[in-house]
Amino acid sequence: MCGVVADTGRRESVAGGAAGVRSAEYPAGGDAREGATRTGRPRVTSRAALERLGFELFARQGFDATTVDDIAAAAGIGRRTFFRYFASKNDLVWGDFEDQLVRLEHLLAATDPAAPMMDALRGAVVEFNRFDPAVVPWHRQRMTLILRVPTLHADSTVRYTTWRALVTEFAARRMGRPVSDLLPRLLGHAALAACIAAYEHWLEDEEASLGALLDQAMRQLAIGFDGAFPGP
């Protein structure tokens, strides 16, 4: 987005979710050892498999109604084992977002210095949010939770602050201004808003292309930011 993704499939490219908000993808279902739970389900012994199981419970029971104990019991593990993988139920929703921010940082750093700033940013954002079609349903479920569950909003604010900071730093470098300057900060906030708007539209229209929506949103944003900027 923002670039947030699920640990339930494999990414199509390796370059970074709204703006963004995405996390690395692993084979759906992850890796599970032998040994069944009381429900006959193999015991979950991987982060990816535990994440997928959590998403299944969220879809069936609702996020707020599902507890860590529910997820642990369904996985055939204890609470302590769950917390070895995730610090909280909220963290399960976000996957490895923090690791993917490193990818976004690399994408921004690798942009062509000769390209217009907004073209470079748009390309990085679109690439950051590129997914294998097989994982799109999982990513749609993840972003539905992040954008529509009120109890996740505070967590979203904290995580997107880091995403926004990367864009602000990129803009400051391109503009030759300090990161504390108004214009880089403005672009950081505006880019995040544009990505969230694209994601909201995508969640409402299953036929829409996320990449096309992000591209359109960032092009529209460029109208106000591209061109010559005065020096610092």
Secondary structure, DSSP 8 states (H G I E B T S, - for coil): -B----TTS--S-------B-------TT--EEEEE-TTS-EEE-SHHHHHHHHHHHHHHH-TTT--HHHHHHHHT--HHHHHHH-SSHHHHHHTTHHHHHHHHHHHHHTS-TTS-HHHHHHHHHHHHT---GGGHHHHHHHHHHHHH-GGGHHHHHHHHHHHHHHHHHHHHHHHT--TTSHHHHHHHHHHHHHHHHHHHHHHH-TTS-HHHHHHHHHHHHHHHH-S-----
